[in-house]
Structure formats: C-alpha cells, structure tokens
Amino acid sequence: MASLSADHAAPPGAWRPELAAAWHGLTTARRRGLLALVCATLVAFGSQFAEMPWRSALRGTDSSFYYFWLRSLMVDGDWDFRNDIAECDTWPSEGFRQEMLKRQPTPVGRQANKYGIGWAVLSVPAYLAADGVVAAGRGLGVWTLARDGYNPV
C-alpha cells in the first residue's frame, strides 16, 4: 500500500488487494494449513464459549486463585479470599475446598493467595465490560444475573 500523508486516511477496504495478493501467493499446501489452523482455533475457542452457560471458565486452583484477586476487590472490596474459596464452584471436591480454608492465614488474619496479581490487573477492562453488561441487563429487566463475579457473562 502506498504511504499516506498524516492528513489522509486510508480508504475503507484499502487492505483487501494486499490481502488477496498475499493469499494467492501462498502454495496450496500452505493455504490448506492456514485454513486448518483457523478452523482448529475456532473449534477450540468455540467450545469454550458454547459451554459457558453451564460451566465456569475457571477450573481448578490456579485459574481460580488468579481470578480471586480481581473478584475479591471488585465484589467484596477486600483481599480476604476466605469467602471466595467458600463460594467458588470450581474445586475438584468439597474436601478440597475445606483443605483450602484450613490453610494458615496471613499475619493480618486473611486467607493467603500465593498466585500473582498480574492476570487480575490485565483482566480489569474485560471484567468491567462484563459487569456493565450484567448491570445493564438487570436494569432493563432482561435477566436477573447476580453481579457476584461468577455469572456466565
């Protein structure tokens, strides 16, 4: 594509000829491989989205504890993970939940979380968007989903 000056934007669809040329420049085997990769990606992520109303995207301890940093602050306004552990439905068994709750508390008396906060920080925009959708749906009477951080949205 030819370079444009700062005060001229590219017309809509200006990238299409370049994309078409790049596609036609691929061998048949590479095209098939690329299509297979795209299809596999759609199947992998599609299955995750399809099961969301019935099963949490959180599974097991790692993803749950990473998420607790965000949920605990946004829903409870604290970083005491005791209630998050008690309410979360992603544990392998009830006995596992009880083991988590028996762990030694921190010096200030809170439930410890050994997992880093980075994932939670990066997830704040997505969480706020989902919480906004839930709040709007509740306000419009579309649904009665709780704003508890565990709903399927």
Buried (B, 14 or more C-beta within 10 A) or exposed (E): EEEEEEEEEEEEEEEEEEEEEEEEEEEEEEEEEEEEEEEEEEEEEEEEEEEEEEEBEBEEBEBBBBBBBBBBBBBBEEBBBBBBBEEBEBBEEEEBBEEBEEEEEEEEEBBEBEBEBEBBEEBEEEBEEBBEBBEEBBEEEEEEBEBEBBBEB
